[in-house]
């Protein structure tokens, strides 16, 4: 959708993932999109160098989030919101659901 603007499909995926879930790390994003972790990591590093993202360490994991000091953050989020609206409802639901731990075995849906 916004690949021509951001430069690559993986950059779009990284931005959409972090927009929807507010943070993410390399393997988590790569697993979600069924993509190569190395190419996702390269985009994360590129976006961090550009000031769009910032990283924090949680143990051995480096977690990325939007940089609140980025000058065009409001506009970028508006663009990502518009791009997300063009995805199918199923893709939107999958992207927006944040589950950090498995559901209890007998818990009803």
N, C-alpha and C positions, 0 to 999 in steps of 0.2 A: 504494500500500500504506500508507505512513505520511503521505501528503499531508495529511490532516486535522490531524495533529499538528504538522508542520513549516510548514504554511501554503500551500504551492503544490507543484505537480508538479515545477517546475524546482528548487526547494529540495531535494526528495527526490532528484532526479537528481544534483545537485551532491554531496550528502552520500554517496550510494551510490558515486559515482565515486571520490571522495577516500578513502572507506573501503576500497574494493577495491584502489586503486592507490597509496594513501598520499600522493599529491600530484597536482595538475593545474592547467592554466591554461585560461583562458576558451575559446579557440577549440578546444582539444583536447576539452574536455567537450562543447561545443556540437556539434562534428562527430560525436562518438560517439553522442549521443542524437538527431541530426538535428533540432536545436533552434536557436532564434535566439540568436546570441552575445550580443546586448544583454541579453536577459532572464536568461541564465546569469550574465553579469557583474553584473547588479543583485543577484542572489541571493548571489554570492560576496562582494560588498561588504557586503551586509546581514549575512551570517554573520560576516564579519570584524569589523564594528562591534559585533556581539553577543558577541564573544570566543570564538566556536566555532572559527574559522579564523584563521590568520595568514598573511601573505604575505611573500615574499622576491623580490627582483629578480635575474633571471639575464639580464644584458644588457638587451634591451628587453622581455623577457617577465616577467610577474609570476606566480609560481608560488604556489599556495595549498596549505596542509596543515592538519591538525588542530592546534589550540593545545594543547600538553601541559599547560598551566596551567588549562584549562577545567575547572571543578568537576565537571561531569557527563560527562566524556569517557568514562569506563568504561561508564556506563549507556547513553550515546548509541551507542557502538560495539556494545554488546550488542543494542540495538534494531535497529541497521542490519544486524547479522549475522542476526537473526531475520527481518527484512524480506527480505533477500537470499535466504534459504532458500525463500521463496515464489515466487521467479522461476523460470522454466523453466530446465532444465539448460543449454540452449543460450545463454540470456541470461547465466547465471552464468559460463559459460566465456568468453564474449566480454568480459565485464566484468573477469574476473580475469586474462586474458592481457595481459601488458605487453610490447609490442614497440616498441622505440624506433627501430629501423632496419630496412630491408628485408632479406629473406633473400637470401643469395648465389644467383645465377642457377641453378646446377646442383646446389645442395646438396639431398640427399635429406631428405624429411620424417621 
